[in-house]
């Protein structure tokens, strides 16, 4: 395994360790209080609201709103969700099963895949606490934390071979060409994550600005 792949996996595993430690602390606090309170959450209503806001045809918010709030395009979200649901392995890991719709002991449908992935991505995007989106997504702190933990494990299994590796010669060539085309700086590999931004204050990088 390459050094880049190892470091990427180590980072995600560190995230999982933090999630587990926080979960343990939260459970210890709950046990020490000797009180258990149940909050009835409207998962189905939250799913309908999320779909109406972002995913159905003619949804409330536009693509740029989605990109800003989820830190990715809608099509990327849908691709990740499809890859998780279509992942095939025998036996299927529990963290993949977690995102499939199931019925609980009461015969009630589980929280939707859209809600679980949304809470995971919001935590990753903003670094916020698991219960921050409880009002909107109607998900408990524990469920949100579990969604994040399982989501990270799914991402590692799905994409580590393609995206958590050192770039190939073809990858480097493509990145060089893209950077030169956008910023007019041939042979540069830096700031690859910002290549889609126009450098409006740089007369060399932004062609035609000062002609």
PECORUR-V955487 format. One record per residue. N is the residue number from 1. SS is DSSP state (H for helix, E for strand, L for the rest). OMEGA is omega as a letter, one per 20 degrees, with the letter a starting at -180 (NA if undefined). D_LAST is the distance of its C-alpha to the last C-alpha in whole Angstrom. Layout:
# PECORUR-V955487
N	SS	OMEGA	D_LAST
N	SS	OMEGA	D_LAST
This chain:
# PECORUR-V955487
1	L	a	49
2	L	r	46
3	H	r	45
4	H	r	42
5	H	a	44
6	H	a	47
7	H	r	44
8	H	r	43
9	H	r	47
10	H	r	48
11	H	r	45
12	H	r	47
13	H	r	50
14	H	r	50
15	H	a	48
16	H	r	51
17	H	r	54
18	H	r	52
19	H	a	53
20	H	r	56
21	H	r	57
22	H	r	56
23	H	r	58
24	H	r	61
25	H	r	61
26	H	r	60
27	H	r	64
28	H	r	65
29	H	r	65
30	H	r	66
31	H	a	69
32	H	a	70
33	H	r	69
34	L	r	72
35	L	r	71
36	L	a	69
37	L	a	67
38	L	r	66
39	L	r	63
40	L	a	63
41	L	a	59
42	L	a	58
43	H	a	57
44	H	r	57
45	H	r	55
46	H	r	52
47	H	r	52
48	H	r	52
49	H	r	49
50	H	r	47
51	H	a	47
52	H	a	46
53	H	a	43
54	H	a	41
55	H	a	43
56	L	r	45
57	L	a	43
58	L	a	42
59	L	a	42
60	L	a	41
61	L	a	38
62	L	a	35
63	H	a	33
64	H	r	31
65	H	r	34
66	H	a	36
67	H	a	33
68	H	a	33
69	H	a	36
70	H	a	37
71	L	r	34
72	L	r	34
73	L	r	34
74	H	a	37
75	H	r	37
76	H	r	38
77	H	a	40
78	H	r	42
79	H	r	42
80	H	r	43
81	H	r	46
82	H	r	47
83	H	r	47
84	H	a	49
85	H	a	52
86	L	a	52
87	L	a	52
88	L	r	56
89	L	a	58
90	L	j	62
91	L	r	62
92	L	a	59
93	L	a	58
94	H	a	59
95	H	r	56
96	H	r	55
97	H	a	58
98	L	a	57
99	L	r	54
100	L	r	56
101	L	r	58
102	L	r	61
103	E	r	64
104	L	a	66
105	L	r	70
106	L	a	70
107	L	a	68
108	L	a	65
109	E	a	62
110	L	r	60
111	L	a	56
112	L	r	54
113	H	r	51
114	H	a	48
115	H	a	50
116	H	r	50
117	H	r	47
118	H	a	45
119	H	r	47
120	H	a	46
121	H	r	43
122	H	r	43
123	H	r	44
124	H	a	42
125	H	a	39
126	H	a	40
127	L	a	43
128	L	r	45
129	L	a	49
130	L	a	51
131	L	a	52
132	L	a	49
133	L	a	48
134	H	a	52
135	H	a	52
136	H	a	49
137	H	r	50
138	L	r	54
139	L	a	55
140	L	r	57
141	H	a	55
142	H	a	57
143	H	r	56
144	H	r	52
145	H	r	53
146	H	r	55
147	H	r	52
148	H	a	49
149	H	a	52
150	H	r	53
151	H	r	49
152	H	r	48
153	H	r	51
154	H	a	50
155	H	r	46
156	H	a	47
157	H	a	50
158	H	a	47
159	H	a	44
160	H	a	45
161	H	a	45
162	H	a	42
163	H	r	40
164	L	a	42
165	L	r	41
166	L	a	39
167	L	r	36
168	L	r	37
169	H	r	36
170	H	r	34
171	H	a	33
172	H	r	31
173	H	a	30
174	H	r	28
175	H	r	27
176	H	a	25
177	H	r	24
178	H	a	23
179	H	r	21
180	H	a	19
181	H	a	18
182	H	a	17
183	H	a	16
184	L	r	15
185	L	a	18
186	L	r	21
187	L	a	24
188	L	r	24
189	L	a	27
190	L	r	26
191	L	a	25
192	H	a	26
193	H	a	28
194	H	a	24
195	L	a	22
196	L	a	22
197	L	r	20
198	L	a	16
199	L	a	15
200	L	a	13
201	L	a	13
202	L	a	12
203	L	a	9
204	L	a	11
205	L	a	13
206	L	a	10
207	L	r	8
208	L	a	5
209	L	a	6
210	L	r	4
211	L	NA	0
